[in-house]
Amino acid sequence: MTNHIANQQNGGTPALRDVRIDSPFWSRYIHLVKNTVIPYQYEAIHDRIPDAEKSFAIQNFRIAAGLEEGEFQGMVFQDSDVAKWLEAVGYSLQAIPDPELSRLADEVIDLVAAAQQPDGYLNTYFTIKEPDKRWTNLAECHELYCAGHMIEAAVAYFDATGKRKLLDVMCKFADYMDTVFGKGADQLRGYDGHQEIELALIKLYKSTGNDRYLQLSKFFIDERGQSPHYLTEEWERRGRKTFFPEMKDFGEDYAQAHMPVRQQQHATGHAVRAVYMYAAMADLAAETGDASLYEACRRLWNSLASKRMYITGAIGSQAFGERFSYDYDLPNDLAYAETCASIGLIFFAERMLRLEPNSQYADVLERALYNTVLAGMSLDGTKFFYVNPLEVVPEACNHHNKHHVKAARQGWFGCACCPPNVARLISSLGKYVYAVRENTAYVHLYIGGEANIMLGDQPVRLVQETGFPNDSSGVIKVYPGAEAVFALGLRQPDWCPDMPIKINGEPVLTEGCSVNGYIIIERLWKDGDMIEFELEMPIIRMKANPLVRETIGMTALQRGPFVYCLEEEDNGNLLHELVLPRESVLKAVYQSDLLGGITVIQATAERTTMDGWNGKLYKQAEVETHDKELVTFIPYYAWANRSSGEMAVWVREH
């Protein structure tokens, strides 16, 4: 075991390099990211993908470094694409060493370092285009957001390689930011429009031990929403000029700056900004013991997860402002449901698990991971969804109110935040499987592989063998080295009605052993002890709260962590005509030759016919006639990988 395992703290997670994934399902994705997605995105940021929107990201760094002439191009936050690529590389190298990939990353890091200004400032837009306008538009121009992503990249790459160059670059930048922002007479009492720097600074603090970074993160969180509102004052100082004209109508809640964070009651505003901020708040609560911040996190989690989240783990229902709207407003065909927002939700959930081992957080984490996040990338790793609707009619995507919805994934985007976000999440998947708190190791996700953890002073190796999610059974082998008493907490997912457990072949009575959704097994463990578990995965008809207007009288199917959908490829068009009778038998069928190997759900449905309509738009009501047909549901994550057509998660029921 590596020495840094000893640094695991109560409420923490094993270091990524101490978790190795060996899963029929997830290993394919990890290798896909390493062998296809990361190289593809490297080509994309170098503008070498045919027929894809240009990135300009590397070109901007070359210009800022003085290596070539030219103007800044792309979005104002284009630097973050490079940062997220480097972060994904850092995570990937921790799982699978690759000297050539490390060499490519070192070249990019050399370029980033060359673009840094003498005082530590690093941002290609302002360096190239408006060098005299630093920190004058925090609301819109993403200086702190880009800095945060590059800090995360620096920490991930240092953890993977031990190389300090990018870490030193970002420490210098953070030290400079600490002189710019604060409550001093000559400092700015501002904060970022797009949250990210807050959670990044906490990572930098943990990596370096420099308390200034923790305190700067706390400053940004504490200042947000204080009156007078800084972002509004900043706008007035700019003569009410906006970088993005549409943002003038978004309001202060768009950036969660409408009131101090500890007073906020509802998940509101831009969904990605919100969950990035909530993740940082949870981090700060854990590091500082701030009870009021913790209570705010719980309150905002409940608002988000119980009233403003799609069944797929997607959040942000409104295209205008990529934002939350109001409680139970979850339209299927107009959903924005940005991939990045579900990734941010996973960040938030994992941090809440550190504060409180409660399966409600892991259930949502798993829901977002297996559905929206995976749906955000094609099965071959070369095309991506920015928006993840729950219903699609392709011809409607050409109309103004639904133009954000796509029936097919795109090769790249001018605003390409989602593709590298997917890559960095999947590359770091090992961080989300286990957690340690006091004398208990928690299993959040059932993913094959092994982990080296510390329980107090006791090193323990856990080996998880399972074919989940395609197989419901699994084994966890325990190797403490020497006999020791500790506890293992096995999550019982919300979709699993029963979870039989055996230890060394003997059934375990689990009644009364469940604490906050985890089955706690405390005993004297010795090398080779074996836990066998069975995750029951019935096909479940899911209902939405009746206050969700769009889905009343409808059902969605779920099996295990997967939400299912109908696709035109299997069922023809006009999917809205289908009705799934309550008495219809639902059958799970594994098809090894379909979409990389998936379990489909087959059922007999009824389709409303056109009998008697004769081209009329309306007529007097009469008993509808239906034709019966066999329909096939596929996992939501796999849709749009064969052809462009209709898709629907929710189906009428009678």
Steps between C-alpha positions, in 0.01 A plus 500: 500500500617852423605735780243766423218267604581608853372845409141375468288673759166422656230585252744469211545287193794284396745667264420428138822304448395269786186389316528280194188432295456161335143493376356354177281809470718783629845383389378535143414863565825573683703357211274678251576831670870422515540363146236695308343792687817661636683473162187624319472799730872568463442525128190716560680762711765507225226556236569181310154337499341517152148645485501594871483853640847641559619530857788751467600401855864405437539773243396758761767373739763519226407860429496591871844338537637708214566197279282625215304806394125522489178594677318317775225278360230284648302541821637721776543185715680297235799444731289263706491244216876461528478482879237227500696302242808516724294401803359196318855407400610525863225265616557261211873477574425406859301202372706411191856637472586615147835673430387632161184657645708651777737644241212665313366641825843637593511684169161658568609589853814667362274707278272596791800600709635713215169687484511594869571867566786611729265579789339155478190593300386238250212550258544510123194715425608794715870455426436517125192715460439724803813508717379812682160351592601226744240432772255758361232251394499214748131443431547389140861455396597188694849598617457323832315211336790433261747536786307245702503242225873543446558460875305173494712388206819590684403300808392196293820503294721543806325208671556287190861584419655689790593773250457846651522730201127561452439489875762771553345708220161483665634562851657817365168598344309420821750704703441791264120459527536510878646851467220613269198372694421558864377757748810719490481864396644436154337163440189396312214362705382309194434143402465305179191504281549132418598309811796262473791673670355423844519121475832518312666704774401238757670234286809722480492544878483123551784444255734765639388551860498877440216640713481818291325305226236366738439848636471650151240239409311585819519870412338440160221293656437743787497810276253360251159665519595755764339841466587716315522240224847504350405372155235772468744768613754368252242524221427861595873583491515359146229741393249214500681333214476123469737257332212264425199724415248233595631493859358841583162333558623206705485658847722461807365154580646378169844495668358413844596853614151613600563440872774361724549130440401399854159662452417346163195273508466361148725368226477786255674667210751347259507131589873438447602806698267396781631146551864606466434750779311247712791257465739767625266585788495134606881486473532807720252364752708183526832687533385770743219331693263782401158370610305781332665424167422131543133575571486719189642211297236261631221750430619565146549128436141431605371775273697366207450124543138496613347772280731600213669188363408278206468124543826466301695705756494801268450850639428840348165487324506836323701591190486873581800540723566123510328513832258366755152644468253418779397197704374202298552676165661212311398510133630205302530645149624845608748376760843657502653242734861588419752218528727722710217560747464129576877476540486789746216322678729199541767727647247634750365154587847358565585785734172459687591133546823608666299712743228243560505139374140491380391295203274777366812675375651187346165411338494834319870477416440160341186619319681793340808289417329208328248709312565865411881494520535188286236627258714812453755301297454261209602139546806556281610807697505743207164680522329681785173639631500837671125472570335179621122510439258228605295522182607580146317551172770587244296744293421701813872557559504743207255736669610791716370387839664158461810584300716412803377139479684272257401162363865408435822561692744760370869457416601806704361832619610861494413490870653159567476473877317165502730263304812554714281497811381148412860394440626630833210344692537152350879516540452575870222246559703319766450800732129429527491129586610499866521730800649470846352645817642420840512119520270429206570455130196581286430343163307762302513341154516139390787508254754220468860565598704548814577774748765557764356693791589598855265439793671681783851354500387183325571462126230297325475373145152449355453299181160536339403246234175567320357523151257769613300663344451212256526245782326538835742295712838585641772422751713724720817340635658656806874502572594688819847342520450429868175418676314820586158622606338754272179550306404487135194694383336361188253732334158356425390699193153654490410276203599181686217353714717230653873446532589155640850480644724210596836506675725203429196315368281562805185715466508826697192630675494863387177606669579787732847547346400774258607855582401774254473249217827315572513147638767524769699185570740530793709199598848363542632478144787284380672456164281333241164564667245513223172692480257373239214732406204490266346821367141433404424691179128476423352705218334792675221718368595845620258787559568869539342712771152607378617862523719433195244596237684352205503141623169450679336180376832378364760248608872451446686172528809444712709191564794527731663841453376532142204708391359370171359668190320422178685574178364528147764254376320219684141619516429723201406865524208672675612363834244720676227270367626208709327397821645248747216314676548435871450129443767481228778257590845659501787274398874570531704355213878527468614560140875461465503622138309824563671827589802335656289254697194628687196371682182615328148491640229356279129543554170490318369852453201650328512765231220747447379461142389759248172319438212741442705818492501545122733800514299686767678704764221461758190284536253391762646271764447128471677187618852493359605198300840344553719253320727279707871471424823388660714795603864515611647736758877560508710662774480877466878538482509300174248700298602680176787261430339340195292757317336837550138459600237541765568413865284498812567407862143542626213303346127518561353235725149363552 
